[in-house]
Amino acid sequence: MINHLLVLPRLRIQNANAISSPMTWGFPAMSAFIGMMQALERNLPEDIKLVFNEIGVVCHRIDPQVTEGSFTRAFHLTRNPVDKTGSTAAIVEEGRAHLEVSLLIGVEADGGDDLESAERRQAIAQRLYRQVQGMRIAGGSVVPPHPGERCYRPELISFDAKEAESANQWRRLKRRLLPGFALVLRDDRLIEHTATLQENDTSATPLDAWLDLSRINYECRVTQGADGKKQASWEIRRPYPGWLVPIPVGYGGISELFDPGEVANARATDVKFRFVESLYSIGEWVSPHRIQDPEALMWFVENDLKHNIYRLSNAYTDTLIND
């Protein structure tokens, strides 16, 4: 249950990382926004005592920096200086996209900060909104509004204890988030589609189901015409309604846990180290006006240290079951 929600509206991010994992590209991974939330929490002003628990992201616009006009697209890459021999220096391909997003962060008071006062909540929202303007989000830079452009007001909402009034507050907020789409987790679609494929092929795996849901599938339909001749037509096969996309959801350990400094060239030498690989699932883009509970938007950390799983989760499916 979310009691307080920090709304950072219409953040424009330039050159965000569009390569979300080794196998997906487009919108940044949700782990990038979780990282931003944690960085903001670590750098809170001393007089603001808040704990950040979860984050939701609503995308209003995305502009991938890719070539246009053909089926195959390529990222716009930087031209780096030549090396000491005069040859073109080797580069690691980077994909970038310009974004406009609204962030919703579930917070709670820590240390007695007064969130019952509307003036105090608004002051906190304004200060954190200004602080975010100088941060990096998903590797991109937050671009402040230009003079004369419309400015959007951040807000720290304290939901009413009465269910009816709380629903009205959420309804008013949803209107502010339009037009846009929120990314939610659909593990249930992946599980269900895996079972469907295994009915016809017992060797089918979750990877087969993930790939099948990640692409556009055409099927040939043969019908009998009025003249008795057979006619063939191609149709797109959509096993489920909605805008489904492949997404990374975290990492799985593939090695033992090494002591600090034991692995050469590790980024941090004061923390333990483990080799990992990406974990994948299926997500869905949903319009905010279809979401009845703000909890359905929120992403949070749900690690399973016993099995070396470091992943994110989302309660969208749980809210559908509750409805």
LOTOR-526683 format. One record per atom (N, C-alpha, C): x, y, z; residue in three letters. Coordinates in steps of 0.2 Angstrom, whole numbers, plus 2048, in hexadecimal, padded with zeros to 3 digits. Example, Ala and Ser with C-alpha at 12.3 -4.5 7.8 and 13.67 -1.06 7.14 Angstrom:
% LOTOR-526683
8427E4827ALA
83E7EA827ALA
8427F0827ALA
8407F5823SER
8447FB824SER
840800827SER
This chain:
% LOTOR-526683
8047FA800MET
800800800MET
804806800MET
80480B7FBILE
8078117FAILE
8048167FEILE
807819803ASN
80581F807ASN
807826804ASN
80D826802HIS
80F82C7FFHIS
81382B7F8HIS
81282F7F3LEU
81482E7EDLEU
8178357EALEU
81E8357E9LEU
82183A7E6LEU
82183A7DELEU
81E83F7DBVAL
81D8407D4VAL
8218457D1VAL
8268427CDLEU
82B8477C9LEU
8288477C2LEU
82584C7BFPRO
82184B7B9PRO
82684E7B3PRO
82584A7ADARG
82784D7A7ARG
82F84E7A7ARG
83384A7A9LEU
83A84B7A9LEU
83D8497A2LEU
84084E79FARG
84384D798ARG
84A84A799ARG
84C844797ILE
852841797ILE
855841790ILE
85B843790GLN
85F843789GLN
86483E789GLN
86583A784ASN
86A835783ASN
86982F789ASN
86482D78AALA
86382778FALA
86582178BALA
86781C78FASN
86A81678CASN
86481278AASN
864811783ALA
85F80D780ALA
86080677FALA
866803781ILE
8687FC781ILE
8677FA788ILE
8617F7789SER
85F7F5790SER
8627EF792SER
8657EA78ESER
8687E4790SER
86B7E1789SER
86F7DC78APRO
8727D9784PRO
86D7D677FPRO
8667D6780MET
8627D377BMET
85C7D877AMET
85C7DE77DTHR
8567E277CTHR
8587E977BTHR
8547ED778TRP
8567F4777TRP
84F7F8777TRP
8507FF778GLY
84A803778GLY
84A80777EGLY
845805782PHE
844809789PHE
84980778EPHE
84C80B792PRO
851809797PRO
84E80479BPRO
8537FF79EALA
8517FA7A3ALA
84E7FE7A9ALA
8497FA7ADMET
8477FD7B3MET
84C7FE7B8MET
8517F97B8SER
8567FA7BDSER
85A8017BDSER
85A8047B7ALA
85D80B7B7ALA
8598107BBALA
85280F7BBPHE
84E8147BFPHE
84E8127C6PHE
84F80B7C8ILE
85080A7CFILE
85780D7D1ILE
85C80C7CDGLY
86280F7CFGLY
8628177D0GLY
85E81A7CCMET
85D8217CDMET
8598237D3MET
85481F7D5MET
8518207DBMET
85581F7E1MET
85981A7E1GLN
85E8187E6GLN
86381E7E7GLN
8668217E1ALA
86A8267E1ALA
86782C7E4ALA
86182E7E3LEU
85D8337E5LEU
85D8337EDLEU
85B82D7EFGLU
85A82B7F6GLU
86082C7FAGLU
86682A7F7ARG
86C82B7FBARG
86F8327FBARG
86C8367F7ASN
86F83D7F7ASN
8698427F9ASN
8648407FDLEU
85F844800LEU
862849804LEU
86084F804PRO
862854809PRO
861852810PRO
865854815GLU
86585281CGLU
85E85381FGLU
85B85881DASP
85485A820ASP
84E85681EASP
84F852818ILE
84A84E815ILE
84B847817ILE
84784481BLYS
84783D81ELYS
84283981ALYS
844836815LEU
83F832811LEU
84382B80FLEU
83F82680EVAL
84181F80CVAL
83D81E805VAL
84181D800PHE
83E81B7F9PHE
83E8147F9PHE
8388117F7ASN
83680A7F7ASN
8358077F0ASN
83380B7EBGLU
8318087E5GLU
83080E7E0GLU
83080D7D9ILE
8308127D4ILE
82B80F7CEILE
8278147CCGLY
8248137C5GLY
8268187C0GLY
8258167BAVAL
82881A7B4VAL
82281A7AFVAL
8208207ADVAL
81C8217A8VAL
81F8257A2VAL
82082279CCYS
823825797CYS
81E829792CYS
82082F791HIS
81B83378DHIS
81E834786HIS
825833785ARG
82883477EARG
82F83077FARG
83082D779ILE
83782A778ILE
83982B771ILE
83F82D770ASP
84282E76AASP
84982B769ASP
849824767PRO
84F821766PRO
853824761PRO
85A825762GLN
85E82875DGLN
861823759GLN
85D821754VAL
85E81C74FVAL
85D81F748VAL
86081B743THR
85E81D73CTHR
85781B73ATHR
85481F735GLU
84D81E733GLU
84D81C72CGLU
84881972AGLY
847819723GLY
848812720GLY
84980D724SER
84B806722SER
848801727SER
8487FB725PHE
8467F672APHE
84B7F5730PHE
8527F572DTHR
8577F4732THR
8597FB735THR
85A7FC73BARG
85C80273EARG
863801741ARG
866807742ALA
86C807745ALA
86D80D74AALA
87080C74FPHE
871812754PHE
875817751PHE
87481E753HIS
878823752HIS
87E823757HIS
884822755LEU
88A821759LEU
88E827759LEU
89282875ETHR
89782E75ETHR
89D82C75ATHR
8A0831757ARG
8A6830753ARG
8AC832758ARG
8B082D75BASN
8B582E760ASN
8BB83075CASN
8C0833760PRO
8C683575DPRO
8CA82F75BPRO
8CF82F756VAL
8D382A754VAL
8D8828759VAL
8DB822759ASP
8E082075DASP
8E782275BASP
8EC82075FLYS
8F382375ELYS
8F5821757LYS
8F381C754THR
8F581A74DTHR
8F181D748THR
8EC821749GLY
8E8824744GLY
8E2820742GLY
8E181A745SER
8DC816743SER
8D6818747SER
8D0816745THR
8CA817749THR
8CA81374FTHR
8C8816755ALA
8C981375BALA
8C380E75CALA
8C480875FALA
8BE804760ALA
8B9807765ALA
8B3806764ILE
8AE808769ILE
8A980376AILE
8A6804770VAL
8A07FF772VAL
89A803770VAL
8967FF76CGLU
89080276AGLU
88B80576FGLU
88980B76FGLU
88480E774GLU
87E810770GLU
87880E773GLY
872810771GLY
86F816775GLY
86C81B772ARG
86A820776ARG
862822774ARG
85F825779ALA
858827777ALA
85682D77BALA
852831779HIS
85083777DHIS
84983577FHIS
848837786LEU
842834789LEU
83E83A78CLEU
83883A78DGLU
83483E792GLU
830839796GLU
83183979DVAL
82E8357A1VAL
82C8387A8VAL
8278357ABSER
8258377B2SER
8278327B6SER
82A8337BCLEU
82C82E7C1LEU
82782F7C7LEU
8258297CALEU
8218297D0LEU
8258257D5LEU
8278277DAILE
82B8247DFILE
8278237E6ILE
82681D7E8GLY
82281C7EEGLY
82781D7F4GLY
8258227F9VAL
8298247FEVAL
826823805VAL
82A82380AGLU
827823811GLU
82B827815GLU
82882A81AALA
82C82E81FALA
83182A823ALA
83782D824ASP
83C82A829ASP
83F82F82DASP
83F82E834GLY
841833838GLY
83D83883AGLY
836837839GLY
83183C83BGLY
830842836GLY
832841830ASP
83184782BASP
82984882AASP
82784E82BASP
82084F82BASP
81D84F824ASP
81A84A822LEU
81684A81BLEU
80F84B81BLEU
80D84D821GLU
80584E822GLU
804856820GLU
80985A820SER
80986181ESER
809861816SER
804864813ALA
80586580CALA
80A86A80AALA
80C86F80EGLU
81187380CGLU
81887080CGLU
81986C811ARG
81F868812ARG
82086380CARG
81A86080AARG
81B85B805ARG
81D85E7FEARG
81A8647FDGLN
81B8687F7GLN
82286A7F7GLN
82586C7FCALA
82C86F7FDALA
8318697FBALA
82F8637FEILE
83385D7FDILE
83385C7F5ILE
82D85C7F2ALA
82D85A7EBALA
83185F7E7ALA
8308657E8GLN
83486A7E4GLN
83B8697E5GLN
83E8687EBARG
8458677ECARG
8488617E8ARG
84485B7E9LEU
8468557E6LEU
8468567DELEU
8418597DCTYR
84085A7D4TYR
84685E7D2TYR
8488637D5ARG
84E8677D3ARG
8548637D4ARG
85585F7D9GLN
85B85A7DAGLN
85B8557D4GLN
8558537D2VAL
85584E7CCVAL
8588517C6VAL
8578587C5GLN
85985B7BFGLN
86085B7BEGLN
86485A7C3GLY
86B8597C2GLY
86E8527C2GLY
86984D7C2MET
86C8467C2MET
86C8437BBMET
86F83D7BBARG
86F8397B5ARG
86A8337B6ARG
8658327B1ILE
86082D7B1ILE
8618287ABILE
8628227ADALA
86381D7A7ALA
86981F7A3ALA
86E8227A6GLY
8748257A2GLY
87382B79EGLY
86D82E79EGLY
86C83479BGLY
86B83A79FGLY
86B84079CSER
86B8467A0SER
8648497A0SER
86284B7A6VAL
85B84E7A7VAL
85C8567A4VAL
85885779FVAL
85885E79CVAL
8528627A0VAL
8548687A3PRO
84F86C7A6PRO
84B8707A1PRO
8458727A3PRO
84187579EPRO
84487C79CPRO
84387D796HIS
846883793HIS
841889795HIS
84488F795PRO
840895797PRO
83A896792PRO
834897795GLY
82E898792GLY
82B891790GLY
82E88B792GLU
82A885791GLU
826884797GLU
821880796ARG
81C87E79BARG
82087A7A1ARG
81F87C7A7CYS
8228787ADCYS
81D8747B0CYS
81F86E7B2TYR
81A8697B5TYR
81C8697BDTYR
8178697C1ARG
81886A7C8ARG
8198637CBARG
81E8627CEPRO
81F85B7D2PRO
81B85B7D8PRO
81A8557DBGLU
8158557E0GLU
81784F7E5GLU
8168507EBLEU
81684A7F0LEU
80F8497F3LEU
80C8447F0ILE
8058427F2ILE
80583E7F8ILE
8018407FDSER
7FF83C803SER
7F8839802SER
7F8832801PHE
7F18307FFPHE
7ED82F806PHE
7E7831805ASP
7E283180AASP
7E182A80DASP
7DF82A813ALA
7DE823816ALA
7D7820814ALA
7D3825812LYS
7CC82280FLYS
7CD820808LYS
7CA81A807GLU
7CC817800GLU
7C981B7FBGLU
7C381E7FCALA
7BF8217F6ALA
7C38287F4ALA
7C682B7F9GLU
7CA8317F8GLU
7D08307F5GLU
7D382A7F7SER
7DA8287F5SER
7D98267EDSER
7D38237EBALA
7D28217E4ALA
7D18287E0ALA
7CE82D7E3ASN
7CD8337DFASN
7D48367DEASN
7D98367E3GLN
7DF8397E2GLN
7E38357DDGLN
7E382F7DDTRP
7E682B7D7TRP
7E382D7D1TRP
7DC82E7D0ARG
7D982F7CAARG
7DB8367C7ARG
7DC83B7CCARG
7DF8417C9ARG
7E68417C7ARG
7EA83D7CALEU
7F183C7C8LEU
7F18397C2LEU
7ED8347C0LYS
7EE8307BALYS
7EC8357B4LYS
7E883A7B5ARG
7E783F7B0ARG
7ED8437AEARG
7F18447B3ARG
7F78487B2ARG
7FD8447AEARG
7FC83D7AELEU
8018397ABLEU
7FF8377A4LEU
7FA83A7A1LEU
7F883879BLEU
7FA83E796LEU
7FC83D790PRO
7FC83678DPRO
80383378FPRO
80382D78FGLY
809829791GLY
808822792GLY
80D81E793PHE
80C817794PHE
81181579APHE
80F81079EALA
81380E7A4ALA
8158067A2ALA
81B8057A4LEU
81E7FE7A3LEU
81C7FA7A9LEU
8197F47A8VAL
8187F07AEVAL
81A7E97ACVAL
81A7E47B1LEU
81D7DE7B1LEU
8187D97AFLEU
8197D47AAARG
8147CF7A8ARG
8177C87A8ARG
81A7C67AEASP
81D7BF7AFASP
8177BA7ADASP
8117BC7AFASP
80C7B77AEASP
80B7B57A6ASP
80C7BA7A2ARG
80B7B979BARG
8117B4798ARG
8177B579BLEU
81C7B1799LEU
81B7A979CLEU
8197A97A2ILE
8177A27A4ILE
81279F7A0ILE
80D7A279FGLU
80779F79BGLU
80979D794GLU
80D7A2791HIS
80E7A078AHIS
81379A78AHIS
81879A78FTHR
81C79478FTHR
81878D78FTHR
81378D794ALA
80F787794ALA
80B78678EALA
80978B78ATHR
80578B784THR
80A78777ETHR
81078A77ELEU
815787779LEU
81678077BLEU
81777E781GLN
818777783GLN
813772782GLN
80D775781GLU
80777077FGLU
80876D778GLU
80C771774ASN
80D76E76DASN
81476C76CASN
81976E771ASP
82076C770ASP
82376C777ASP
82476677ATHR
826765781THR
82D768782THR
83176977DSER
83776B77ESER
83777377ESER
83277677DALA
83277E77DALA
834780784ALA
837786784THR
83A78978ATHR
83779078BTHR
838793791PRO
83679A792PRO
83A79E78DPRO
84079D78BLEU
8437A1786LEU
83F7A177FLEU
83D79B77DASP
83879B777ASP
83279F778ASP
82F79F77EALA
8297A377FALA
82B7AA77FALA
8317AC782TRP
8337B3782TRP
8347B677BTRP
8387B2777LEU
8397B4770LEU
8327B476CLEU
82E7B076DASP
8287B076AASP
8237B676BASP
8247B8772LEU
8207BE774LEU
8237C4772LEU
82A7C4770SER
82E7CA76FSER
82E7CC767SER
82B7C8763ARG
82B7C975CARG
8247CA759ARG
8247CC753ILE
81D7CC74FILE
81D7C674BILE
8187C274DASN
8177BB74AASN
8117BB744ASN
8127B973ETYR
80D7B9739TYR
80B7B2738TYR
8057B1737GLU
8027AA736GLU
7FE7AA72FGLU
7FF7A572BCYS
7FB7A5725CYS
7F47A1726CYS
7EF7A5724ARG
7E87A2725ARG
7E67A071EARG
7E379A71DVAL
7E1798716VAL
7D9798717VAL
7D679B713THR
7CE79B713THR
7CC79970CTHR
7C579770CGLN
7C2795706GLN
7BE79B703GLN
7C079D6FDGLY
7BC7A26FAGLY
7B67A06F7GLY
7B27A56F4ALA
7AB7A46F2ALA
7AB7A06EBALA
7B17A06E8ASP
7B279C6E2ASP
7B57956E3ASP
7B57936E9GLY
7B878D6EBGLY
7BF78C6EBGLY
7C37926E9LYS
7CA7926EALYS
7CD7946F1LYS
7D27916F3LYS
7D57936F9LYS
7D97996F9LYS
7D879D6FEGLN
7DC7A46FEGLN
7E07A4704GLN
7E67A7704ALA
7EA7A7709ALA
7EB7AE70BALA
7EB7AF712SER
7ED7B6714SER
7F17B671BSER
7F57BB71CTRP
7F97BB721TRP
7F77C0727TRP
7F77BD72DGLU
7F47C1733GLU
7F97C1738GLU
7FA7C673CILE
7FE7C6742ILE
7FB7C2748ILE
7FF7BE74AARG
7FC7BA750ARG
7FE7BD757ARG
7F97BF75AARG
7FA7C2761ARG
7F77BE766ARG
7FB7BA76APRO
7F97B676FPRO
7F57B9775PRO
7F77C0776TYR
7F47C377CTYR
7F37CB77ATYR
7EE7CE77CPRO
7ED7D577BPRO
7F27D977FPRO
7F37DF77DGLY
7F77E4780GLY
7FE7E477CGLY
8027E977FTRP
8087EB77CTRP
80E7E8780TRP
80F7E177ELEU
8147DD781LEU
81B7DF77FLEU
8207DF783VAL
8277E0781VAL
82C7DC785VAL
8327DA782PRO
8377D6786PRO
83B7DB78BPRO
83C7DA791ILE
83F7DE795ILE
8447DB79AILE
84A7DE79CPRO
84E7DB7A1PRO
84B7DD7A8PRO
84C7D87ACVAL
8497D97B3VAL
84E7D87B9VAL
8557D77B7GLY
85A7D77BCGLY
85F7D27BAGLY
8627CF7BFTYR
8687CB7BDTYR
8687C47C2TYR
86B7BF7BFGLY
86C7B97C2GLY
8737B77C3GLY
8757B57C9GLY
87C7B37CAGLY
87F7AD7C7GLY
8857AD7C4ILE
8877A87C0ILE
88E7A67C3ILE
8907A87C9SER
8967A77CCSER
8957A77D4SER
89A7A57D7GLU
89A7A67DEGLU
89B7AD7E0GLU
89A7AF7E6LEU
89B7B67E9LEU
8A27B77EBLEU
8A67BB7E8PHE
8AD7BC7E9PHE
8AE7C27EEPHE
8B37C27F2ASP
8B47C77F7ASP
8B67CD7F4ASP
8B67D37F7PRO
8B87D97F4PRO
8BF7D97F2PRO
8C17DC7ECGLY
8C77DC7EAGLY
8CA7D57E7GLY
8C67D07E7GLU
8C97CA7E5GLU
8C97C97DDGLU
8C47CD7DAVAL
8C37CD7D3VAL
8C77D37D0VAL
8CB7D27CBALA
8CF7D77C8ALA
8CA7DC7C4ALA
8CC7E27C4ASN
8C87E77C0ASN
8C17E87C1ASN
8BF7E67C7ALA
8B87E77C9ALA
8B77EE7CBALA
8B17F17C9ARG
8AF7F87CAARG
8B07FA7D1ARG
8AE7F77D6ALA
8AE7F87DDALA
8B27F37E0ALA
8B77F57E4THR
8BC7F07E7THR
8BA7EF7EFTHR
8B57F37F1ASP
8B37F27F8ASP
8AD7EE7FAASP
8AA7EB7F4VAL
8A47E77F5VAL
8A57E17F2VAL
8A17DC7F4LYS
8A17D57F1LYS
89F7D57EALYS
8A27D07E6PHE
8A17D07DFPHE
89E7C97DDPHE
89A7C97D8ARG
8977C37D5ARG
8967C47CDARG
8987C07C9PHE
8967C07C2PHE
88E7BE7C1PHE
88B7C27BDVAL
8847C17BCVAL
8827C17B4VAL
87C7BF7B2GLU
87A7C07ACGLU
8727C37ACGLU
8707C67A7SER
86A7C97A7SER
8647C47A8SER
85F7C67ABLEU
8587C37ABLEU
8537C67A7LEU
84F7C37A4TYR
84A7C679FTYR
8437C37A1TYR
83E7C879FSER
8377C67A0SER
8337CA79BSER
82D7CA79CILE
8287CE797ILE
8257D479BILE
8257D9798GLY
8227DF79AGLY
81C7E1796GLY
8187E6799GLU
8127E9795GLU
8127F0796GLU
8117F4790TRP
8107FB791TRP
8087FC792TRP
8067FF797VAL
7FF800799VAL
7FE80879AVAL
7F880A797SER
7F7811799SER
7F58127A0SER
7F78187A3PRO
7F68197AAPRO
7EE8197ACPRO
7EA81B7A7HIS
7E381C7A9HIS
7E08157AAHIS
7E380F7A8ARG
7E08097A9ARG
7E38057AFARG
7E78097B3ILE
7EA8067B9ILE
7E68097BFILE
7E38047C3GLN
7DE8067C8GLN
7E28077CFGLN
7E88057D0ASP
7EC8057D6ASP
7F38087D5ASP
7F580D7D8PRO
7FC80F7D6PRO
80180A7D8PRO
8008057DCGLU
8058007DDGLU
8067FC7D7GLU
8027FB7D2ALA
8037F77CCALA
8087FA7C8ALA
80A8017C9LEU
80F8047C5LEU
8168037C7LEU
8168017CEMET
81D8027D1MET
8217FC7D0MET
8287FD7CFTRP
82D7F87CFTRP
8317F87D5TRP
8337F27D8PHE
8377F27DEPHE
83C7EC7DEPHE
8417EC7E2VAL
8467E77E2VAL
8437E17E6VAL
8447DB7E3GLU
8427D57E6GLU
8477D07E4GLU
84C7D07E8ASN
8527CB7E8ASN
8517C57EBASN
8547BF7E8ASP
8537B97EBASP
85B7B77ECASP
85E7B97F2LEU
8657B87F3LEU
8667B07F4LEU
8627AC7F6LYS
8637A57F6LYS
8657A27F0LYS
8617A47EAHIS
8627A27E4HIS
8667A67DFHIS
86A7AB7E2ASN
86E7B07DFASN
86A7B47D9ASN
8647B67DBILE
8607BA7D6ILE
85F7C17D9ILE
8617C67D4TYR
8607CD7D6TYR
85C7D07D0TYR
8557D17D2ARG
8517D37CDARG
84C7D87D0ARG
8487DB7CBLEU
8437E07CDLEU
83C7DC7CCLEU
8377DF7CFSER
8307DC7CESER
82B7E27CESER
8257E07CDASN
8207E57CCASN
8197E17CDASN
8147E57D1ALA
80E7E27D3ALA
8087E37CFALA
8097E47C8TYR
8047E57C4TYR
7FF7DF7C3TYR
8027D97C3THR
7FE7D37C2THR
7FA7D27C9THR
7FD7D37CEASP
7FA7D27D5ASP
7F47D77D5ASP
7F47DD7D3THR
7EE7E17D3THR
7E97DF7CETHR
7EA7DC7C9LEU
7E57D97C5LEU
7E17D37C8LEU
7E57CF7CCILE
7E27C97CFILE
7DE7CC7D5ILE
7E07D17D8ASN
7DC7D47DEASN
7D57D77DBASN
7D67DA7D5ASP
7D07DD7D2ASP
7CA7D87D1ASP
